[in-house]
Amino acid sequence: MAGFSVQRYTPKERGAFAKLTARDSVVRRLDWPLLLAALALCFVGSLLVWSATRNRTNINQGDPYYFLIRHAMNAGIGLCLMIGTIWLGHRTLRGAVPILYGLSILLLLAVLSPLGATVNGAHSWIVLGGGFSLQPSEFAKIAIILCMAMLLAARVDAGDQLHPDHRTVVKSLGLAMIPIGCIMLMPDLGSTMVILVIILGVLLASGASNRWIFGLLGAGVVGAVLVAALGILDKYQINRFAAFANPKLDPAGVGYNTGQARIAIGSGGLTGTGLFKGSQTTGQFVPEQQTDFVFTVAGEELGFVGAGLIIVLLGVILWRACRIARETTELYGTIVAAGIIAWFAFQSFENIGMTLGIMPVAGIPLPFVSYGGSSMFAVWVAIGLLQSIRVQRPITA
């Protein structure tokens, strides 16, 4: 299938790129709209998390600033990870992909061992102590993107072929299935859905045959039927899909979250009730409002304008990522950027969609906005990869 065009480096471009060593040159070449949009989302997210948790003494340990401080710390660590990723560069990380992939598999296996812990019904965590925990499936998303990009782009970037051959696609899918299998055993349906969309985006960007795209879609349908038939999903996950199919089903039980989320968003109107003044948020009617349902705080307290601003900022990130994918001169960079685009786009749509009742509840955080260290770290590493792809583009003299 037709994909992004792949250009080759000329000696002049290589020489010009070699001159890109000064710190100010790197700063000038950063994609500032991308960075500022991500920072703005983190700032808005801090306010929303603070509003959702400042009165919840059952989880904030009596400190109204508890989650605000930790959310800001997570964002700060995420920024450091982004800087480190830019400093290392996506090409350097390309050589370390086998190590990163192996570490991600070990962490996922650790979750399935006695080291794993169940949080909010999902056995997807490793508790580190001191109130900190790790969700390896977030980092598996990055590992899968880099691993598949390395395999699919190797011979194309070397000039040996125009598109990945069938054997290469099979290898890349085989490696992606290993972490997916571990995540399904937890089971973490939300992360599995995101990763499957990532794989689809990666294959589309690689220029793989259309048969693989349609085959993957067909396999997804068959897999969903088998998962339901074999009883792999937990009962609460099945109930979530039942509540999505029939919103009137058990509104005080499985449909409670979605019902309260709709009430919160609907009560905000155009401009909202004002920060810290939402009755649904203050009354603690919406569960997990600082994480999966943080968008309901925006809908109620900031209204359509504030919620729309979040969507616009997410759109800016996707727009700049698309531009980076289109302008890079190597297929590897294009595939990495495309995988991140698929990740951010679907995860944002699913998170916002489940609060509006147009998607099933799947326990997926809103990028940069929801509280959670693992998610925050992973999305900032992804921003670092995008920035590295842009910074390391060859430039003309």
C-alpha positions as CSV (number, residue, x, y, z in Angstrom):
1,M,0.0,0.0,0.0
2,A,1.1,3.6,-0.5
3,G,2.8,5.0,2.6
4,F,5.0,8.0,3.5
5,S,7.7,8.7,1.0
6,V,11.2,7.8,2.2
7,Q,14.1,10.1,1.2
8,R,17.8,9.3,1.3
9,Y,20.5,11.4,3.0
10,T,22.8,13.1,0.6
11,P,26.5,13.8,1.5
12,K,25.6,17.5,1.8
13,E,22.7,16.7,4.2
14,R,25.0,14.4,6.3
15,G,27.6,17.2,6.5
16,A,25.1,19.7,7.5
17,F,23.6,17.5,10.2
18,A,27.0,16.9,11.6
19,K,27.2,20.6,12.4
20,L,24.1,20.4,14.6
21,T,25.9,20.2,17.9
22,A,25.4,23.6,19.5
23,R,22.8,23.6,22.3
24,D,21.0,26.6,20.8
25,S,20.6,24.8,17.5
26,V,18.8,21.9,19.2
27,V,16.5,24.3,21.1
28,R,15.7,26.2,17.8
29,R,14.8,22.9,16.1
30,L,12.4,21.7,18.8
31,D,8.8,21.6,17.8
32,W,7.6,24.2,20.2
33,P,3.9,24.0,19.5
34,L,4.1,20.3,20.4
35,L,5.9,20.9,23.6
36,L,3.8,23.9,24.7
37,A,0.6,22.0,24.0
38,A,1.8,19.0,26.2
39,L,2.8,21.4,29.0
40,A,-0.6,23.2,28.8
41,L,-2.4,19.9,29.1
42,C,-0.3,19.0,32.2
43,F,-1.1,22.4,33.8
44,V,-4.8,22.0,33.1
45,G,-4.6,18.4,34.4
46,S,-3.0,19.6,37.6
47,L,-5.9,21.9,38.3
48,L,-8.5,19.2,37.5
49,V,-6.7,16.5,39.6
50,W,-6.5,19.0,42.5
51,S,-10.2,19.8,42.2
52,A,-11.1,16.2,42.1
53,T,-9.1,15.1,45.1
54,R,-8.8,18.1,47.5
55,N,-11.9,17.1,49.5
56,R,-11.4,13.3,49.3
57,T,-9.9,12.6,52.7
58,N,-10.3,8.9,52.1
59,I,-7.6,8.9,49.5
60,N,-5.6,12.2,50.0
61,Q,-4.4,11.3,53.5
62,G,-5.9,14.4,54.9
63,D,-3.8,16.7,52.7
64,P,-5.7,18.6,50.0
65,Y,-2.5,19.2,48.0
66,Y,-1.4,15.5,48.1
67,F,-2.4,14.6,44.6
68,L,-1.6,18.0,43.2
69,I,2.0,17.8,44.4
70,R,2.4,14.2,43.1
71,H,0.9,15.1,39.8
72,A,3.3,18.0,39.4
73,M,6.2,15.7,40.4
74,N,5.2,13.1,37.8
75,A,5.1,15.8,35.1
76,G,8.5,17.1,36.2
77,I,10.0,13.6,36.0
78,G,8.3,13.2,32.7
79,L,10.0,16.3,31.4
80,C,13.3,15.0,32.5
81,L,12.6,11.7,30.7
82,M,11.8,13.7,27.5
83,I,15.0,15.7,27.7
84,G,17.0,12.4,28.3
85,T,15.2,10.9,25.3
86,I,16.1,13.8,23.1
87,W,19.7,13.8,24.3
88,L,20.1,10.1,23.6
89,G,18.2,10.4,20.3
90,H,15.8,7.9,18.6
91,R,18.7,6.5,16.5
92,T,20.7,5.6,19.6
93,L,17.6,4.0,21.1
94,R,17.2,2.1,17.9
95,G,20.3,0.1,18.8
96,A,19.0,-0.5,22.3
97,V,15.6,-1.8,21.2
98,P,16.4,-5.5,22.1
99,I,17.3,-4.4,25.6
100,L,14.2,-2.2,26.0
101,Y,11.9,-4.9,24.6
102,G,13.4,-7.5,27.0
103,L,13.0,-5.2,30.0
104,S,9.4,-4.6,29.1
105,I,8.7,-8.3,28.9
106,L,10.3,-8.9,32.2
107,L,8.2,-6.2,33.9
108,L,5.0,-7.6,32.4
109,L,6.0,-11.1,33.7
110,A,6.7,-9.6,37.1
111,V,3.1,-8.4,37.1
112,L,1.9,-11.9,36.5
113,S,4.1,-13.1,39.4
114,P,3.5,-12.7,43.1
115,L,5.0,-9.2,42.7
116,G,1.9,-8.0,40.8
117,A,-0.9,-6.2,42.6
118,T,-4.5,-5.5,41.8
119,V,-5.5,-1.8,41.8
120,N,-9.2,-0.8,41.0
121,G,-10.0,-4.3,39.7
122,A,-7.0,-4.5,37.3
123,H,-4.1,-6.8,38.1
124,S,-1.7,-4.6,36.1
125,W,0.6,-3.1,38.7
126,I,3.8,-3.6,40.6
127,V,3.7,-1.9,44.0
128,L,7.0,-0.2,44.8
129,G,6.2,1.0,48.3
130,G,5.9,4.5,49.7
131,G,2.7,5.0,47.8
132,F,4.3,4.5,44.4
133,S,3.4,1.8,41.9
134,L,4.3,0.9,38.3
135,Q,2.1,-0.1,35.4
136,P,4.5,-1.9,32.9
137,S,1.8,-2.0,30.1
138,E,2.4,1.8,29.6
139,F,6.1,1.2,28.8
140,A,5.2,-1.8,26.7
141,K,3.5,0.6,24.3
142,I,6.8,2.3,23.6
143,A,8.8,-0.9,23.4
144,I,6.3,-2.3,20.8
145,I,6.5,0.8,18.7
146,L,10.3,0.9,18.7
147,C,10.6,-2.9,18.2
148,M,8.3,-3.0,15.2
149,A,9.8,0.2,13.7
150,M,13.3,-1.3,13.9
151,L,12.2,-4.5,12.1
152,L,9.9,-3.0,9.5
153,A,12.3,-0.2,8.5
154,A,15.7,-2.0,8.6
155,R,15.9,-3.1,5.0
156,V,13.9,-0.1,3.6
157,D,16.2,2.5,5.2
158,A,19.2,0.4,4.0
159,G,17.9,0.7,0.5
160,D,17.4,-3.0,0.0
161,Q,13.6,-2.8,-0.6
162,L,10.8,-0.3,-1.0
163,H,8.4,-1.9,1.5
164,P,8.7,-4.5,4.3
165,D,8.3,-8.0,3.0
166,H,5.8,-10.6,4.4
167,R,8.5,-12.3,6.5
168,T,9.5,-9.1,8.2
169,V,5.8,-8.2,9.0
170,V,5.3,-11.7,10.5
171,K,8.4,-11.3,12.7
172,S,7.3,-7.9,13.9
173,L,3.7,-9.1,14.7
174,G,5.1,-12.1,16.5
175,L,7.2,-10.0,18.8
176,A,4.2,-7.7,19.4
177,M,2.0,-10.6,20.3
178,I,4.2,-11.6,23.3
179,P,3.5,-8.5,25.4
180,I,-0.1,-8.5,24.2
181,G,-0.4,-12.1,25.5
182,C,1.0,-11.0,28.9
183,I,-1.3,-8.1,29.1
184,M,-4.3,-10.2,28.3
185,L,-3.5,-12.6,31.0
186,M,-3.8,-9.8,33.6
187,P,-6.3,-9.1,32.0
188,D,-5.9,-5.4,31.0
189,L,-8.4,-4.9,28.2
190,G,-7.8,-1.1,27.8
191,S,-4.1,-1.4,27.2
192,T,-4.7,-4.3,24.8
193,M,-7.1,-2.2,22.8
194,V,-4.6,0.7,22.6
195,I,-1.7,-1.6,21.6
196,L,-3.8,-3.2,18.8
197,V,-4.5,0.2,17.4
198,I,-0.8,1.1,17.7
199,I,0.1,-2.0,15.7
200,L,-2.4,-1.1,13.0
201,G,-1.0,2.5,12.8
202,V,2.6,1.1,12.6
203,L,1.7,-1.3,9.7
204,L,-0.1,1.5,7.8
205,A,2.9,3.8,8.1
206,S,5.4,1.1,7.1
207,G,3.8,0.6,3.7
208,A,3.0,-3.1,4.4
209,S,0.6,-4.8,2.1
210,N,-3.1,-4.1,2.4
211,R,-3.7,-7.8,3.1
212,W,-2.0,-7.4,6.4
213,I,-4.2,-4.5,7.4
214,F,-7.4,-6.3,6.5
215,G,-6.1,-9.5,8.0
216,L,-5.3,-7.7,11.3
217,L,-8.8,-6.3,11.4
218,G,-10.3,-9.7,10.8
219,A,-8.1,-11.3,13.4
220,G,-9.2,-8.6,15.9
221,V,-12.8,-9.5,15.4
222,V,-12.1,-13.3,15.7
223,G,-10.0,-12.6,18.8
224,A,-12.7,-10.6,20.4
225,V,-15.2,-13.5,19.9
226,L,-12.7,-16.0,21.3
227,V,-11.9,-13.9,24.3
228,A,-15.6,-13.6,25.1
229,A,-16.2,-17.3,24.4
230,L,-13.3,-18.5,26.5
231,G,-14.1,-16.3,29.5
232,I,-10.7,-14.6,29.6
233,L,-12.2,-11.3,30.7
234,D,-13.2,-10.7,34.3
235,K,-16.9,-10.3,35.1
236,Y,-16.6,-6.6,35.7
237,Q,-15.1,-6.1,32.2
238,I,-18.0,-8.0,30.6
239,N,-20.4,-5.9,32.7
240,R,-18.9,-2.7,31.3
241,F,-19.6,-3.7,27.7
242,A,-23.1,-4.8,28.8
243,A,-23.7,-1.4,30.3
244,F,-22.4,0.3,27.2
245,A,-24.7,-1.7,25.0
246,N,-27.7,-0.9,27.3
247,P,-27.1,2.3,29.3
248,K,-30.3,1.6,31.3
249,L,-28.9,-1.7,32.6
250,D,-28.3,-1.5,36.4
251,P,-27.8,2.3,36.6
252,A,-26.9,2.0,40.3
253,G,-24.3,-0.7,39.6
254,V,-22.3,-1.3,36.4
255,G,-23.8,1.7,34.7
256,Y,-23.2,4.1,37.6
257,N,-19.9,5.5,36.5
258,T,-21.1,6.4,33.0
259,G,-24.4,7.8,34.3
260,Q,-22.7,10.1,36.9
261,A,-20.1,11.1,34.3
262,R,-22.8,12.3,31.9
263,I,-24.6,14.2,34.7
264,A,-21.3,16.0,35.6
265,I,-20.4,16.9,32.0
266,G,-24.0,17.9,31.2
267,S,-24.3,20.2,34.2
268,G,-21.3,22.3,33.1
269,G,-23.1,24.1,30.2
270,L,-21.1,26.5,28.1
271,T,-18.6,27.9,30.6
272,G,-18.9,25.6,33.6
273,T,-19.7,26.0,37.2
274,G,-16.3,27.4,38.0
275,L,-13.1,25.6,39.2
276,F,-13.7,23.9,42.6
277,K,-17.4,24.7,42.4
278,G,-18.8,21.6,40.6
279,S,-21.5,19.8,42.7
280,Q,-20.8,16.4,41.2
281,T,-17.0,16.8,41.7
282,T,-17.3,18.3,45.2
283,G,-19.9,15.7,46.2
284,Q,-17.6,12.9,45.0
285,F,-20.3,11.3,42.9
286,V,-18.0,10.3,40.0
287,P,-15.6,7.4,40.9
288,E,-11.9,7.6,39.9
289,Q,-12.3,11.2,38.9
290,Q,-8.7,12.1,39.1
291,T,-7.6,9.3,36.8
292,D,-9.9,7.7,34.2
293,F,-12.8,10.1,34.6
294,V,-10.8,13.4,34.9
295,F,-12.5,14.8,31.8
296,T,-15.8,15.0,33.8
297,V,-14.2,17.6,36.0
298,A,-13.4,19.7,33.0
299,G,-16.9,19.3,31.6
300,E,-18.6,20.3,34.8
301,E,-16.3,23.0,36.2
302,L,-14.9,24.5,32.9
303,G,-17.8,23.7,30.7
304,F,-17.9,23.2,27.0
305,V,-15.2,25.9,26.5
306,G,-12.7,24.3,28.9
307,A,-13.4,20.7,27.7
308,G,-13.1,21.9,24.2
309,L,-9.7,23.5,25.0
310,I,-8.4,20.1,26.1
311,I,-9.5,18.5,22.9
312,V,-7.9,21.3,20.9
313,L,-4.6,20.9,22.7
314,L,-4.7,17.1,22.1
315,G,-5.4,18.0,18.4
316,V,-2.4,20.2,18.3
317,I,-0.2,17.4,19.6
318,L,-1.6,15.0,16.9
319,W,-1.2,17.7,14.2
320,R,2.5,18.3,15.0
321,A,3.2,14.6,15.3
322,C,1.7,14.1,11.9
323,R,3.9,16.8,10.5
324,I,7.0,15.2,12.1
325,A,6.0,11.8,10.6
326,R,5.5,13.4,7.2
327,E,8.7,15.4,7.1
328,T,11.2,12.8,8.4
329,T,13.6,11.4,5.9
330,E,13.8,7.8,7.2
331,L,11.1,5.2,7.5
332,Y,12.1,4.3,11.0
333,G,11.3,7.8,12.3
334,T,8.0,7.8,10.3
335,I,6.9,4.5,11.8
336,V,7.8,5.6,15.4
337,A,5.9,8.8,14.9
338,A,2.9,7.0,13.4
339,G,2.8,4.6,16.3
340,I,2.7,7.5,18.8
341,I,0.0,9.2,16.8
342,A,-2.2,6.0,16.8
343,W,-1.6,5.7,20.6
344,F,-2.5,9.2,21.5
345,A,-5.4,9.5,19.1
346,F,-7.2,6.3,20.2
347,Q,-6.4,6.7,23.9
348,S,-7.8,10.2,23.9
349,F,-10.9,9.2,21.9
350,E,-11.6,6.2,24.2
351,N,-11.1,8.2,27.4
352,I,-13.3,11.1,26.4
353,G,-15.7,8.8,24.6
354,M,-16.4,6.7,27.7
355,T,-17.2,9.7,29.8
356,L,-19.7,10.8,27.1
357,G,-21.2,7.3,26.8
358,I,-20.1,6.7,23.2
359,M,-17.4,4.2,24.1
360,P,-17.3,1.4,26.7
361,V,-15.5,2.0,30.0
362,A,-12.0,0.6,29.6
363,G,-9.9,2.1,32.3
364,I,-7.7,4.2,30.0
365,P,-6.1,7.5,31.2
366,L,-6.3,10.8,29.3
367,P,-2.8,11.6,28.1
368,F,-1.0,14.3,30.1
369,V,-4.2,15.1,32.1
370,S,-5.1,12.1,34.2
371,Y,-3.2,11.4,37.4
372,G,-0.8,8.5,37.2
373,G,3.0,8.3,37.1
374,S,3.5,5.4,34.6
375,S,1.2,7.0,32.1
376,M,2.8,10.4,32.5
377,F,6.3,9.1,32.1
378,A,5.4,7.1,29.0
379,V,3.7,9.9,27.2
380,W,6.6,12.3,27.9
381,V,9.1,9.7,26.6
382,A,6.9,9.6,23.4
383,I,7.1,13.4,23.1
384,G,10.9,13.0,23.5
385,L,10.9,10.5,20.6
386,L,8.9,12.9,18.4
387,Q,11.2,15.8,19.3
388,S,14.3,13.7,18.6
389,I,12.9,12.7,15.1
390,R,12.5,16.4,14.4
391,V,15.8,17.6,15.8
392,Q,17.8,15.0,14.1
393,R,16.4,15.6,10.6
394,P,19.3,16.4,8.2
395,I,19.4,20.1,7.3
396,T,20.7,21.9,4.3
397,A,23.8,24.1,4.7
